[in-house]
Amino acid sequence: MSAPSTSCRINVFWHDGMLNHDTGKGVFDTGMNPGFLEVLEKHPENSDRIRNIVSILSKGPISSYISWHSGSPATIHQLLSFHSQDSGCKKVLVLDIDVHYGNGTAEGFYRSDKVLTVSLHMNHGSWGPSHPQNGTVDELGEGEGFGYNLNVPLPNGSGDEGYGYAMREVVIPAVEKFEPDMMVLVIGQDSSAFDPNGRQCLTMDGYREIGRMVRRLADKHCGSRLLIVQEGGYHVTYSAYCVHATLEGVLDLPHRLLSDPIAYYPEDETFAVKVIEAIKQFQMKNVPMLKDV
């Protein structure tokens, strides 16, 4: 794919109410009397990580590419709503790279052939009644939606090379066949090498390259119509750096603007490649859209 022009901007919608999430005073010792720990660790989902993401986008090297807009917290009614097809896009592709399976999105479009959902996630299985889906390769959709829910459960430690391989061998062919009118990239920095909730070992370089691949796919198939949704990421500083790197990739900038201060992590993607190859073969055999890929 040819490199697009970098003369673009990213519109960010933000509301300070996103910082009001109360996670309590700590982890492990919370609620114990007396507790066992001298220093309590904040709950991973505390708002400090969000403050740093907003800060790095406001002050970091890509700040000149960003336009800020006021958003508002969604109501319950809005959260339960779906856009109608007269909104201008007949086919939408959702790529979710949060470390956890995008089960809510998958469930919402499980019987539709108008939305292709692709989830690259840690192979964590079901979490019980609130999360009954397993995120396994055989959860392909139902009825008209059969073959339009593609799961890529990745082994722990897949890293930059493993994710890059999954993008090239699974995601890009699916996008090429589906030919969406719009793409949605759901990013979660809980897939990073230093996240307390994930074990996937992505670094800034990995996020940057995923952002670049998605941008070029959107340019080729969607007239650059790309929506980015920020989800997980619980390392209070590295999450922000990985968001910045992702958007560097989406902007398709020719050079890194931020170096990675803690990137080195030994990788051996051999096992991840074997798993991804098996997933690819399963999908080519069982998904009608991909049988002639």
RAMOPE-V448334 format. One record per helix or strand. SS is the DSSP state (alpha for helix, beta for strand). FROM is the first residue (numbers start at 0). TO is the last residue. If there is no record, write none. Layout:
<<SS/FROM/TO> <SS/FROM/TO>>
This chain:
<<beta/9/13> <alpha/15/18> <alpha/47/58> <alpha/62/64> <beta/65/69> <alpha/75/78> <alpha/84/86> <beta/91/95> <alpha/102/107> <beta/114/121> <beta/127/127> <beta/130/130> <alpha/142/144> <beta/148/153> <alpha/158/177> <beta/181/186> <alpha/188/190> <beta/191/191> <beta/201/201> <alpha/203/220> <beta/225/229> <alpha/237/249> <alpha/269/285> <alpha/287/289>>
